[in-house]
Amino acid sequence: MSSSYRFETRAIHHGQEPDQATGAVIVPIYQTSTYAQEAPGIHKGYEYARTGNPTRAALERCLASLEEGAFGLAFSSGMAAITAVSYLLSPGDHVLAPNDVYGGTYRYFVRVLGRYGVETSFVDMTDLDQLEEAFTPSTRLVLVETPTNPYLKILDIQAIAEIAHRRGALVAVDNTFATPYFQKPLLLGADLVVHSTTKYLGGHSDVVGGAVITSNVDLYETLKFHQNAVGAVPGPFDCWLVLRGVKTLAIRMERHQANASQVAAFLRSHPRVERVYYPGLPDHPGYEVARRQMSGFGGMVSFRVKGGKEAARRVASQTRIILLAESLGGVESLIDHPASMTHASLEGTPLQVEEDLLRLSVGIEHPEDLIEDLEQALMG
Ligand code: P1T
């Protein structure tokens, strides 16, 4: 399908032409582990399902298109996608990552990759001088997450890519929170985009998956070699679920954002709330960069409550519609206490999050119901 079609159209059609054998409008779930060959090595393009699967290929093509990239690769989780990017590194290499990042990403780079001779430094990438100073002659990769998880800091992708490339390092952007609907890192100079498709791309909290997208054919070939050699691939049904989710990404993101901005405004004026973190608030430190590099501010809102850890845990336990759960990006609203849930692995490290912090994944329910739910939980 031509890439001149607009985002919403490509989300529904790109890589998803009607099935050649039957005309099925929806890409079938090719639930097979292997493919018959006419003669050894003579086949229709598929040999074995770890190496390739038509449902996965459709998803990979669609995600590549939405990110304005040339190539997509799907993985069994967001962590598997991030791990795949790390296979571009060798012992002795150095990585820079944000000092506000998903707890599992920190855990992987420090506790797993660190054992293989790759060192990672976590820096405040909102401060470009601090970023410059953190480079060493061995820095090979700059991992960017923006908006960050959980403080929703905004990192300037274009400026970071310029510095990293000058220093000979690759830039990978975790675009999970913004999604390609609101932010296109490859057009801002990033070499790679990674996703937890578990979140907004899947959109319905019913699948775990990941993806890497790039326009660099050499990086793609290396990553594809590792995708097959390591084997952390998603099953066809999981690919199908993400592909279905992506069809409604545009309208979901519009509603997530509309609801999130109302929730952020409500929380900001609430007497029991200490501070609200939402990049769409004009006094958010990253507001100007967000306006420049994103076409919307997303559906995540973090806030600190008055009364410390106990108050935060109480509010998180008292919401009724908003479920207390890890993860984000589904149609239903979720509340998270990062210090004891998604970011517990940061406890005792310099990246530890404040214990009065709560993170909301604002869903697409009626905003008044969400605000009333938060009001009763805050006052309870
Ligand atoms: O859970 P998984 O699909 O493996 O994705 C990992 C991951 C990667 N990047 C970001 C920015 C993420 O937020 C995550 C997963 N995050 C959560 C589960 C969470 O609740 O924050």
Boltz pocket constraint, residues with backbone or C-beta under 6 A from the ligand:
constraints:
  - pocket:
      binder: B
      contacts: [[A, 77], [A, 78], [A, 79], [A, 80], [A, 102], [A, 104], [A, 105], [A, 145], [A, 149], [A, 174], [A, 176], [A, 177], [A, 195], [A, 196], [A, 197], [A, 198], [A, 208], [A, 209], [A, 210], [A, 325], [A, 326], [A, 327], [A, 328], [A, 336], [A, 342]]
      max_distance: 6.0
